[in-house]
Amino acid sequence: MPKDVEVVNDYETKAKNILKAELKRRGITYGQLADRLTMLGTPETERNIANKISRGSFTAAFFLMCMDAVGVQSVNLHS
């Protein structure tokens, strides 16, 4: 079954915005996020993170690792 590209893009944008908002809320830079992910055992560079977030097409696993790395315990999906 083909994906509805517009629907997928909407969800990718939502995930990207949630991640960026949580980073901003906590005052965490992409460089600091890279350090935290590396400490969790998932080496990332600041540039890699910037590219992934810019595209918005990262995996759910990456999203959850980022949330864990910055200490997010719950996410509001209706903001």
N, CA, C and O of each residue as an XYZ file, in Angstrom:
316
protein
N       0.842     -1.175      0.000
C       0.000      0.000      0.000
C       0.890      1.243      0.000
O       1.739      1.382      0.881
N       0.720      2.138     -0.955
C       1.558      3.341     -1.025
C       1.230      4.305      0.107
O       0.091      4.412      0.562
N       2.274      4.999      0.540
C       2.101      5.996      1.598
C       1.532      7.273      1.011
O       1.844      7.644     -0.120
N       0.700      7.938      1.783
C       0.249      9.266      1.420
C       1.351     10.221      1.857
O       1.502     10.494      3.048
N       2.114     10.727      0.909
C       3.300     11.528      1.186
C       2.965     12.742      2.051
O       3.739     13.099      2.939
N       1.846     13.364      1.807
C       1.481     14.550      2.579
C       1.242     14.200      4.048
O       1.658     14.938      4.941
N       0.576     13.081      4.294
C       0.322     12.648      5.672
C       1.635     12.331      6.372
O       1.846     12.743      7.512
N       2.519     11.602      5.698
C       3.818     11.260      6.272
C       4.602     12.529      6.567
O       5.192     12.652      7.641
N       4.620     13.463      5.645
C       5.332     14.729      5.856
C       4.790     15.488      7.063
O       5.557     16.096      7.810
N       3.476     15.456      7.256
C       2.872     16.132      8.413
C       3.376     15.521      9.719
O       3.694     16.245     10.662
N       3.450     14.199      9.775
C       3.919     13.530     10.990
C       5.417     13.734     11.195
O       5.868     13.882     12.331
N       6.184     13.745     10.126
C       7.618     14.021     10.249
C       7.842     15.423     10.796
O       8.700     15.629     11.654
N       7.075     16.379     10.304
C       7.181     17.755     10.784
C       6.798     17.846     12.248
O       7.438     18.562     13.018
N       5.756     17.122     12.634
C       5.328     17.132     14.031
C       6.422     16.560     14.937
O       6.721     17.134     15.984
N       7.016     15.440     14.541
C       8.089     14.824     15.335
C       9.282     15.771     15.448
O       9.854     15.935     16.526
N       9.651     16.390     14.334
C      10.770     17.336     14.327
C      10.496     18.508     15.257
O      11.378     18.917     16.012
N       9.294     19.049     15.211
C       8.944     20.195     16.047
C       8.919     19.836     17.527
O       9.330     20.635     18.368
N       8.437     18.636     17.849
C       8.430     18.191     19.248
C       9.864     18.084     19.753
O      10.177     18.562     20.843
N      10.729     17.461     18.970
C      12.118     17.295     19.380
C      12.800     18.648     19.558
O      13.473     18.876     20.563
N      12.630     19.537     18.597
C      13.249     20.853     18.694
C      12.717     21.633     19.900
O      13.480     22.328     20.571
N      11.424     21.524     20.176
C      10.828     22.231     21.307
C      11.378     21.709     22.630
O      11.656     22.493     23.538
N      11.535     20.399     22.743
C      12.061     19.831     23.987
C      13.513     20.253     24.200
O      13.917     20.526     25.330
N      14.292     20.308     23.136
C      15.676     20.761     23.248
C      15.712     22.228     23.684
O      16.474     22.602     24.575
N      14.889     23.039     23.053
C      14.863     24.472     23.381
C      14.384     24.692     24.813
O      14.948     25.509     25.541
N      13.348     23.965     25.214
C      12.789     24.097     26.568
C      13.848     23.825     27.625
O      13.837     24.424     28.701
N      14.764     22.912     27.307
C      15.792     22.533     28.274
C      17.130     23.227     28.031
O      18.088     23.007     28.772
N      17.199     24.065     26.995
C      18.420     24.797     26.682
C      19.551     23.888     26.228
O      20.717     24.137     26.534
N      19.207     22.837     25.500
C      20.201     21.858     25.056
C      20.495     22.073     23.572
O      19.585     22.120     22.745
N      21.783     22.203     23.252
C      22.208     22.386     21.862
C      22.354     21.030     21.181
O      22.347     19.988     21.836
N      22.486     21.061     19.871
C      22.719     19.819     19.126
C      24.039     19.181     19.558
O      24.144     17.956     19.618
N      25.034     19.997     19.856
C      26.320     19.475     20.319
C      26.179     18.757     21.649
O      26.755     17.688     21.853
N      25.410     19.350     22.551
C      25.178     18.712     23.852
C      24.366     17.431     23.694
O      24.618     16.444     24.385
N      23.399     17.444     22.792
C      22.615     16.240     22.523
C      23.523     15.143     21.977
O      23.390     13.981     22.361
N      24.437     15.500     21.094
C      25.386     14.525     20.540
C      26.202     13.896     21.666
O      26.406     12.682     21.680
N      26.665     14.707     22.600
C      27.437     14.191     23.739
C      26.595     13.239     24.578
O      27.071     12.180     24.988
N      25.352     13.614     24.831
C      24.471     12.782     25.659
C      24.147     11.456     24.964
O      24.106     10.408     25.609
N      23.919     11.506     23.651
C      23.645     10.267     22.918
C      24.869      9.367     22.913
O      24.744      8.148     23.027
N      26.045      9.957     22.783
C      27.285      9.183     22.822
C      27.437      8.498     24.181
O      27.852      7.342     24.253
N      27.100      9.211     25.256
C      27.175      8.622     26.595
C      26.189      7.467     26.759
O      26.423      6.558     27.555
N      25.083      7.503     26.006
C      24.110      6.413     26.048
C      24.531      5.234     25.169
O      23.866      4.198     25.152
N      25.645      5.397     24.435
C      26.130      4.313     23.591
C      25.747      4.438     22.132
O      25.905      3.490     21.363
N      25.244      5.597     21.745
C      24.860      5.843     20.354
C      25.618      7.059     19.846
O      25.098      8.174     19.876
N      26.845      6.851     19.378
C      27.649      7.997     18.930
C      26.985      8.763     17.779
O      26.613      8.180     16.760
N      26.850     10.046     17.960
C      26.309     10.950     16.943
C      27.169     12.199     16.930
O      27.763     12.561     17.946
N      27.237     12.851     15.796
C      27.919     14.131     15.719
C      26.870     15.237     15.696
O      25.706     15.003     15.367
N      27.298     16.428     16.046
C      26.398     17.577     16.006
C      25.821     17.748     14.601
O      24.632     18.018     14.433
N      26.681     17.589     13.599
C      26.244     17.746     12.201
C      25.219     16.691     11.808
O      24.234     16.996     11.136
N      25.452     15.442     12.230
C      24.502     14.360     11.951
C      23.132     14.665     12.536
O      22.104     14.480     11.885
N      23.141     15.134     13.773
C      21.885     15.458     14.448
C      21.183     16.607     13.744
O      19.974     16.552     13.521
N      21.924     17.638     13.395
C      21.335     18.781     12.683
C      20.699     18.332     11.372
O      19.602     18.775     11.030
N      21.376     17.459     10.643
C      20.833     16.965      9.375
C      19.575     16.141      9.582
O      18.588     16.325      8.870
N      19.599     15.236     10.549
C      18.430     14.393     10.817
C      17.229     15.242     11.213
O      16.124     15.045     10.709
N      17.455     16.180     12.114
C      16.342     17.006     12.581
C      15.847     17.926     11.466
O      14.644     18.153     11.337
N      16.751     18.446     10.677
C      16.364     19.306      9.557
C      15.479     18.552      8.566
O      14.469     19.078      8.097
N      15.866     17.321      8.255
C      15.066     16.502      7.337
C      13.751     16.091      7.972
O      12.712     16.047      7.312
N      13.809     15.789      9.267
C      12.604     15.357      9.963
C      12.245     13.908      9.718
O      11.210     13.434     10.188
N      13.085     13.201      8.990
C      12.746     11.815      8.638
C      13.578     10.816      9.432
O      14.064      9.827      8.883
N      13.738     11.079     10.726
C      14.495     10.177     11.584
C      13.583      9.055     12.084
O      12.358      9.133     11.988
N      14.210      8.024     12.612
C      13.448      6.868     13.093
C      12.805      7.153     14.443
O      13.185      8.085     15.152
N      11.836      6.337     14.771
C      11.213      6.427     16.089
C      12.249      6.130     17.163
O      12.226      6.742     18.231
N      13.151      5.203     16.894
C      14.199      4.865     17.862
C      15.078      6.086     18.138
O      15.408      6.355     19.293
N      15.460      6.822     17.103
C      16.269      8.034     17.284
C      15.503      9.049     18.125
O      16.069      9.653     19.037
N      14.230      9.240     17.830
C      13.393     10.168     18.578
C      13.363      9.786     20.057
O      13.545     10.640     20.925
N      13.133      8.511     20.341
C      13.055      8.051     21.724
C      14.402      8.159     22.437
O      14.448      8.498     23.620
N      15.490      7.877     21.734
C      16.820      8.031     22.333
C      17.074      9.490     22.697
O      17.628      9.782     23.757
N      16.670     10.402     21.821
C      16.840     11.832     22.099
C      16.007     12.242     23.303
O      16.480     12.982     24.166
N      14.778     11.769     23.366
C      13.920     12.101     24.501
C      14.541     11.587     25.798
O      14.535     12.286     26.812
N      15.073     10.376     25.767
C      15.734      9.803     26.931
C      16.975     10.610     27.295
O      17.220     10.881     28.470
N      17.751     10.992     26.298
C      19.005     11.712     26.518
C      18.788     13.075     27.171
O      19.644     13.551     27.916
N      17.650     13.700     26.894
C      17.398     15.029     27.466
C      16.474     14.980     28.674
O      16.170     16.017     29.264
N      16.026     13.789     29.047
C      15.239     13.630     30.270
C      13.747     13.842     30.109
O      13.061     14.129     31.090
N      13.231     13.711     28.908
C      11.800     13.857     28.691
C      11.112     12.560     29.123
O      11.494     11.469     28.697
N      10.097     12.696     29.972
C       9.378     11.520     30.446
C       8.010     11.361     29.818
O       7.443     10.269     29.823
N       7.481     12.440     29.281
C       6.204     12.356     28.568
C       6.164     13.429     27.491
O       6.808     14.472     27.602
N       5.403     13.151     26.459
C       5.314     14.053     25.307
C       3.858     14.328     25.024
O       3.046     13.404     24.975
N       3.515     15.600     24.835
C       2.172     15.990     24.455
C       2.098     16.011     22.924
O       2.766     16.821     22.281
N       1.308     15.142     22.356
C       1.205     15.060     20.897
C       0.197     16.038     20.316
O       0.082     16.151     19.096
N      -0.524     16.734     21.155
C      -1.574     17.639     20.687
C      -1.258     19.085     21.014
O      -2.072     19.793     21.607
N      -0.076     19.515     20.624
C       0.293     20.908     20.918
C       0.229     21.751     19.677
O       0.506     22.950     19.730
